[in-house]
């Protein structure tokens, strides 16, 4: 697909430029840190600078495409291509100088995701995929694990910015953590999806996300052989997503659903 490869090339270049700029800025020190929806929903000057760089690049190279960005970018398009940008996914990690933050850029058409990249500057890792073209880490093909027993699964999740929701979500995890290998919580949805794709973890689930969180990562996961859905196994969406090695998807779905039933 020539178009998919064109979009991928643009996304890779812009993610690299934006990510390397943000990494250099983080090393020099942050000057402006603010909160958004809650006291734990952070934004820095580099979230905004990263999005500005990406948007300007897309507007120059693909002026007819639609663009939606976490930090407010919103351009209508007429080409049938929509870009979803998370300029720094994992801002709290970025703030604390932890390496698990990424630039995520995904392009979609009327059939869904067509190209996507997730760039982790602090680790020098570029995850990428095109629809039907496989998934890659720094140009090497990646595949998810083939684990078949959920009791051996290393499962990643994330928690909401809302304190009340975090309490509900942590209670759910406590109800099945003894039935799996263990839980991880990295703090960046795009990275979590890529880690399932390359076999660093076996599954990831979260809720209350946005399209820019998953636009690139879910394509990478699919192309690496993962199964996805909502917690019940219907089509995945930002408000509820579960991605895993294929053979454990139903098992983990059952655990999450059972743990979500109120026992009060």
matplotlib code that plots the C-alpha trace (Angstrom):
import matplotlib.pyplot as plt

x = [0.0, 1.9, -0.3, 0.2, 4.0, 3.9, 1.9, 4.2, 7.3, 5.8, 4.8, 8.2, 10.0, 7.7, 7.7, 11.5, 11.8, 9.2, 10.4, 14.1, 13.2, 11.2, 13.9, 16.5, 14.2, 13.5, 17.3, 17.6, 14.9, 11.1, 10.0, 6.2, 4.1, 0.4, -2.7, -5.7, -8.7, -7.5, -4.6, -2.9, -3.5, -0.3, 0.9, 4.2, 5.6, 7.0, 3.6, 2.5, 5.7, 5.7, 2.1, 2.9, 5.9, 3.9, 0.8, 2.9, 4.6, 1.4, -0.2, 2.7, 2.9, -0.7, -2.8, -6.1, -5.9, -7.9, -5.9, -6.9, -4.4, -4.5, -3.4, -6.1, -5.3, -8.5, -8.5, -11.2, -10.0, -11.3, -8.8, -10.4, -7.3, -7.4, -4.4, -4.6, -1.6, -0.5, 2.5, 3.7, 1.9, 3.0, 3.4, 3.7, 6.6, 8.1, 7.7, 9.5, 12.2, 11.1, 11.8, 8.3, 6.9, 6.3, 5.2, 2.2, 1.0, -1.7, -3.4, -6.7, -9.1, -12.7, -11.6, -9.7, -6.0, -3.7, -0.3, 1.1, 4.2, 5.0, 8.5, 10.1, 12.9, 14.5, 15.0, 15.7, 12.8, 10.5, 7.5, 5.6, 3.0, 1.0, -2.3, -1.5, 2.2, 3.3, 4.6, 8.2, 10.5, 13.4, 12.8, 12.8, 9.5, 7.8, 5.1, 3.1, 3.6, 1.8, 0.9, -2.2, -2.8, -3.9, -2.5, 1.0, 0.1, 1.9, -0.9, -0.6, -3.3, -3.7, -5.7, -7.9, -7.0, -10.1, -9.4, -12.8, -12.2, -8.8, -10.3, -12.8, -10.1, -7.6, -10.3, -11.1, -7.4, -7.2, -10.0, -8.0, -4.3, -3.9, -5.2, -2.5, 1.3, 1.4, 0.3, 2.3, 1.4, 3.7, 1.7, 1.5, -1.2, 0.7, 3.7, 1.6, 0.0, 3.4, 4.8, 2.0, 2.9, 6.5, 6.0, 7.3, 3.9, 1.1, -2.0, -3.1, -6.5, -7.7, -10.7, -11.6, -8.9, -9.1, -8.5, -5.1, -4.0, -4.7, -4.7, -1.2, -0.7, -3.7, -2.6, 0.8, -0.7, -3.0, -0.2, 1.9, -0.9, -2.7, -6.5, -8.4, -11.8, -13.6, -13.7, -16.6, -15.0, -16.9, -15.1, -12.4, -12.9, -11.1, -13.5, -12.7, -9.9, -8.4, -5.4, -3.7, -2.1, -4.9, -5.2, -5.7, -8.1, -11.4, -9.9, -8.8, -12.0, -13.9, -11.7, -12.1, -15.9, -16.3, -14.1, -16.1, -19.3, -20.1, -19.7, -20.8]
y = [0.0, 3.0, 5.4, 3.5, 3.6, 7.3, 8.0, 5.8, 7.7, 11.0, 9.8, 8.3, 11.5, 13.7, 11.4, 11.3, 15.1, 15.8, 13.1, 14.1, 17.7, 16.8, 14.5, 17.3, 19.7, 17.3, 16.9, 20.7, 21.0, 21.8, 25.3, 25.2, 22.3, 22.6, 20.4, 19.8, 17.8, 16.8, 17.3, 14.3, 15.1, 16.9, 18.9, 20.5, 23.0, 20.0, 18.3, 21.5, 22.0, 18.4, 18.7, 22.0, 20.5, 17.5, 19.5, 21.9, 19.1, 17.3, 20.6, 21.2, 17.7, 16.6, 19.8, 18.0, 15.5, 15.9, 16.2, 15.6, 16.1, 15.7, 19.3, 20.8, 20.4, 20.0, 20.4, 19.1, 17.4, 16.3, 13.5, 10.7, 10.5, 11.4, 11.7, 11.2, 12.6, 12.1, 14.4, 12.9, 9.8, 9.3, 12.9, 12.0, 9.7, 12.5, 14.9, 12.5, 11.7, 8.1, 6.6, 5.2, 8.1, 8.2, 10.2, 8.4, 9.2, 7.2, 7.7, 6.1, 6.0, 4.8, 1.2, 2.1, 2.4, 2.4, 3.5, 4.2, 4.8, 4.9, 6.4, 6.1, 8.7, 7.8, 4.2, 4.9, 2.6, 3.1, 0.8, 1.0, -0.8, -0.4, -2.2, -5.7, -5.0, -6.3, -4.7, -3.6, -2.4, -0.5, -2.2, -5.7, -7.7, -8.2, -10.7, -11.2, -14.1, -17.4, -18.0, -20.1, -20.2, -16.9, -18.0, -17.5, -14.1, -10.8, -8.3, -4.5, -2.0, 1.7, 3.9, 6.9, 10.5, 10.5, 9.4, 7.7, 5.7, 4.7, 3.2, 1.2, 0.0, -1.0, -3.0, -4.8, -5.8, -7.0, -9.5, -11.5, -10.7, -14.1, -15.8, -14.4, -14.2, -10.5, -7.0, -4.1, -0.4, 1.5, 4.7, 5.1, 3.4, 3.6, 1.9, -0.7, -1.7, -2.0, -4.1, -6.6, -6.5, -7.4, -9.9, -7.8, -8.3, -10.7, -8.4, -4.9, -3.5, 0.0, 2.2, 5.9, 6.6, 8.7, 7.8, 9.5, 7.1, 4.0, 5.0, 3.9, 1.2, -0.9, -1.2, -2.2, -4.8, -6.2, -6.5, -8.3, -10.9, -9.7, -10.0, -7.0, -6.1, -4.4, -6.2, -8.3, -9.2, -6.8, -4.2, -2.3, 1.4, 4.1, 3.9, 0.2, -1.8, -5.2, -6.4, -9.7, -12.8, -14.6, -17.7, -15.9, -13.2, -15.0, -16.2, -12.7, -11.2, -13.5, -12.5, -8.8, -9.1, -11.2, -8.8, -5.8, -7.1, -5.1, -7.2, -4.5]
z = [0.0, -1.2, 0.7, 4.0, 3.5, 2.7, 5.9, 7.9, 6.7, 7.6, 11.0, 11.7, 10.8, 12.8, 15.8, 15.8, 15.5, 18.2, 20.6, 20.3, 20.9, 24.0, 25.3, 25.0, 26.7, 29.6, 30.1, 30.2, 32.8, 32.8, 33.3, 32.9, 34.4, 34.7, 35.4, 33.2, 34.2, 37.7, 40.0, 38.5, 34.8, 33.9, 30.9, 30.2, 27.7, 25.7, 25.3, 23.6, 21.6, 20.4, 19.2, 17.5, 15.6, 14.5, 13.4, 11.4, 9.7, 8.8, 7.6, 5.3, 3.9, 4.0, 4.0, 3.2, 6.1, 9.3, 12.6, 16.2, 19.0, 22.7, 23.3, 21.3, 17.6, 15.6, 11.8, 9.5, 6.3, 2.9, 2.0, 4.0, 6.3, 10.0, 12.2, 16.0, 17.9, 21.5, 21.6, 24.9, 26.1, 29.7, 30.8, 34.5, 33.6, 31.5, 34.4, 36.8, 34.2, 33.9, 30.4, 29.8, 27.7, 24.0, 20.9, 19.3, 15.8, 14.1, 10.7, 9.8, 6.9, 6.5, 7.2, 10.4, 11.3, 8.3, 9.7, 13.1, 15.1, 18.8, 19.5, 22.9, 22.8, 26.2, 25.0, 21.3, 20.3, 17.4, 17.1, 13.8, 11.6, 8.5, 7.9, 6.5, 6.6, 9.9, 13.1, 13.8, 16.5, 15.0, 11.6, 13.1, 12.9, 16.3, 17.4, 20.5, 22.9, 22.3, 26.0, 26.5, 30.2, 31.8, 35.2, 33.6, 32.1, 32.9, 32.6, 32.4, 33.2, 33.8, 36.2, 35.6, 36.5, 38.7, 42.3, 42.6, 39.4, 40.5, 43.7, 41.6, 39.2, 41.9, 43.7, 40.4, 40.0, 43.6, 42.8, 40.2, 40.7, 42.4, 39.3, 36.9, 37.0, 38.1, 37.3, 35.8, 35.5, 33.2, 32.8, 29.0, 27.0, 23.7, 25.2, 26.9, 23.6, 22.0, 24.8, 24.3, 20.6, 21.2, 24.0, 26.9, 28.6, 27.7, 28.0, 28.6, 29.6, 30.5, 30.3, 29.9, 27.2, 24.1, 20.4, 20.4, 23.2, 21.1, 17.4, 16.7, 19.4, 18.5, 14.9, 16.0, 18.4, 15.7, 13.1, 15.8, 16.1, 19.2, 19.8, 20.9, 22.1, 24.9, 28.3, 27.0, 23.7, 21.5, 19.3, 21.3, 21.8, 23.8, 26.7, 27.1, 25.6, 26.2, 24.1, 24.6, 23.2, 21.3, 23.4, 26.7, 25.6, 26.6, 29.9, 30.8, 29.6, 32.0, 34.9, 34.3, 33.9, 37.0, 39.0, 37.8, 39.4, 42.5, 45.7, 48.1]

ax = plt.figure().add_subplot(projection="3d")
ax.plot(x, y, z, "-o")
ax.set_aspect("equal")
plt.show()
